[in-house]
Amino acid sequence: RLPARRRNPPREWWRLSPAQLDDSIDDDEEDEDADMAFSSTAVKPRTFLEAMCRPDAKQWHQAALDELAAHKSNGTWCIIDRPIDCKVIGSRW
């Protein structure tokens, strides 16, 4: 049985005028897109020490504190004293 909804072919975007293509994007959205593209290609530090040696160490430190606070508020885990007979697993921070 075929679906009841009517199917339309994709629009031919190459025939649209530049004004029609550009009317929904403003400068703020373009800046956010550029920031997102840069952040996904930027090299992330592997350790806390490496993050603290970067020029943007203040932002990495705040991000680490925010992440720890989120884990605590979500009840993901809690900080306890390390038992002597247990192996501690590593983490980025």
C-alpha positions as CSV (number, residue, x, y, z in Angstrom):
1,R,0.0,0.0,0.0
2,L,1.3,3.5,-0.9
3,P,1.4,6.3,1.7
4,A,-1.4,8.8,1.7
5,R,0.8,11.8,1.9
6,R,1.7,13.6,-1.2
7,R,5.4,13.6,-2.0
8,N,7.1,16.6,-3.5
9,P,10.5,16.5,-5.2
10,P,13.3,18.6,-3.6
11,R,13.4,22.3,-4.5
12,E,15.9,23.4,-7.1
13,W,18.0,25.5,-4.8
14,W,20.4,26.5,-7.5
15,R,17.6,28.4,-9.2
16,L,16.8,30.6,-6.2
17,S,18.1,34.1,-6.1
18,P,20.8,35.0,-3.6
19,A,18.3,37.0,-1.5
20,Q,16.1,33.9,-1.1
21,L,19.1,31.8,0.0
22,D,20.5,34.4,2.4
23,D,17.4,35.9,4.1
24,S,17.3,33.6,7.1
25,I,20.9,33.8,8.2
26,D,22.1,36.7,10.3
27,D,25.6,37.5,11.4
28,D,25.1,36.0,14.9
29,E,24.2,32.7,13.4
30,E,27.2,32.8,11.1
31,D,29.5,33.6,14.1
32,E,28.0,30.6,16.0
33,D,28.5,28.3,13.0
34,A,32.1,29.5,12.7
35,D,32.7,28.9,16.5
36,M,31.2,25.4,16.3
37,A,33.3,24.5,13.3
38,F,36.5,25.8,15.0
39,S,35.7,24.0,18.2
40,S,35.2,20.7,16.5
41,T,38.5,20.9,14.7
42,A,40.5,22.4,17.6
43,V,42.8,19.9,19.5
44,K,41.4,19.1,22.9
45,P,43.8,18.6,25.7
46,R,44.2,15.1,27.0
47,T,45.0,16.0,30.6
48,F,44.2,18.7,33.1
49,L,47.9,19.8,33.1
50,E,47.9,20.1,29.3
51,A,44.7,22.2,29.5
52,M,46.2,24.5,32.1
53,C,49.3,25.1,29.9
54,R,47.2,26.5,27.0
55,P,46.5,30.2,26.4
56,D,42.8,29.5,27.0
57,A,43.5,27.8,30.4
58,K,40.9,29.9,32.2
59,Q,38.1,28.7,29.9
60,W,39.2,25.0,30.3
61,H,39.4,25.4,34.1
62,Q,35.9,26.8,34.2
63,A,34.7,24.0,31.8
64,A,36.1,21.4,34.1
65,L,34.4,22.9,37.2
66,D,31.1,23.1,35.3
67,E,31.4,19.5,34.3
68,L,32.2,18.4,37.8
69,A,29.2,20.4,39.1
70,A,26.9,18.9,36.5
71,H,28.0,15.3,37.5
72,K,27.4,16.2,41.2
73,S,24.0,17.8,40.6
74,N,22.8,15.0,38.3
75,G,23.8,12.4,40.8
76,T,26.1,10.7,38.2
77,W,28.7,10.0,40.8
78,C,29.9,11.4,44.1
79,I,33.4,12.0,45.4
80,I,34.5,9.6,48.2
81,D,37.8,8.6,49.8
82,R,39.7,6.0,47.8
83,P,39.5,2.5,49.3
84,I,43.0,1.1,49.8
85,D,42.4,-2.2,48.1
86,C,40.8,-0.8,45.0
87,K,42.1,0.4,41.7
88,V,41.1,3.9,40.6
89,I,40.0,4.4,37.0
90,G,41.3,7.4,35.2
91,S,39.4,10.4,33.7
92,R,40.2,13.4,31.7
93,W,40.1,15.8,34.6
